[in-house]
Amino acid sequence: MYIDKGVFKEYFFLILAICFFLLCVYLIIRLYYSRKKKDEIEIKLKEFEGKFNNIQLEVLESKLSPHLLKNILNSIQSHAYQTYFAIDKLSNVLNYILYDSRKKYVTPKEEVEFALSLIEINKIKLSPLFELKIKLRINENEPLYTQNVLAPLICIDLIENAFKYTDIQSSDAFISVTFSFSDNTFSLTVANKVSPKSPIKKAKSGIGKESIEKRLQIIYEENYKLERFVEDDVYIAHLKINLIEHKAKMLAFRG
């Protein structure tokens, strides 16, 4: 039986093309299922990471509240004659710790009000002549100022350290606290004269310092900046959080 070479070649290339096509289809299907499996693994990893981060935050916050209460009660005890005023402020602080701080987020307005009450309690340790400066540079008309976008108790470490490491008996001692909210950015700057007896120049490893840095990393990732440094015997801590970027990420995650 004679087979035309031209026809044979056509059939051969046709079969080859079909085999190549089937191979491509097979590879595409394999690639599709591989990507689908990879996506499923990534989703599970994100879910696990989210659960792990939540557990970490709960552990950190469970350490924070007792530590804060201990410091507050020590302040009140050391100056009993101002106890009535301190207890009034303490009630605000306790409400915030027991109820508001259990929320994942609070409003910047609530956090600032809490921080101001905390400062008032710490003031009872100070002489009337002590230089304490509180500045509020806040644009209350910005929508995010009254929205739940700020982690609660985020101001504690910076403020408490200023009172802890300042030699309040020194004539040139001072504490300066500046709250700022503008362009959807929350900022807190705390500065204090360093006591010669204070270990502030060394790296501190207290609960507060460790907690705030871990919480900021977990919650705000690249949308925050925390700086701590000593300049001319003045310790300066500056926290800045870009809340609009953080909220955009929150909305994208929900979507």
Stockholm file with secondary structure:
# STOCKHOLM 1.0

chainA/1-255         MYIDKGVFKEYFFLILAICFFLLCVYLIIRLYYSRKKKDEIEIKLKEFEGKFNNIQLEVLESKLSPHLLKNILNSIQSHAYQTYFAIDKLSNVLNYILYDSRKKYVTPKEEVEFALSLIEINKIKLSPLFELKIKLRINENEPLYTQNVLAPLICIDLIENAFKYTDIQSSDAFISVTFSFSDNTFSLTVANKVSPKSPIKKAKSGIGKESIEKRLQIIYEENYKLERFVEDDVYIAHLKINLIEHKAKMLAFRG
#=GR chainA/1-255 SS CCCCHHHHHHHHHHHHHHHHHHHHHHHHHHHHHHHHHHHHHHHHHHHHHHHHHHHHHHHHHHHHHHHHHHHHHHHHHHTGGGHHHHHHHHHHHHHHHHTGGGSSCBCHHHHHHHHHHHHHHHGGGSCTTSEEEEEEEECTTSGGGGSSCBCTTCSHHHHHHHHHSSCTTSTTCEEEEEEEEETTEEEEEEEEECCTTCCTTSCCCCHHHHHHHHHHHHHHTTSEEEEEEEETTEEEEEEEEEHHHHHHHHHHHHC
#=GC SS_cons         CCCCHHHHHHHHHHHHHHHHHHHHHHHHHHHHHHHHHHHHHHHHHHHHHHHHHHHHHHHHHHHHHHHHHHHHHHHHHHTGGGHHHHHHHHHHHHHHHHTGGGSSCBCHHHHHHHHHHHHHHHGGGSCTTSEEEEEEEECTTSGGGGSSCBCTTCSHHHHHHHHHSSCTTSTTCEEEEEEEEETTEEEEEEEEECCTTCCTTSCCCCHHHHHHHHHHHHHHTTSEEEEEEEETTEEEEEEEEEHHHHHHHHHHHHC
//
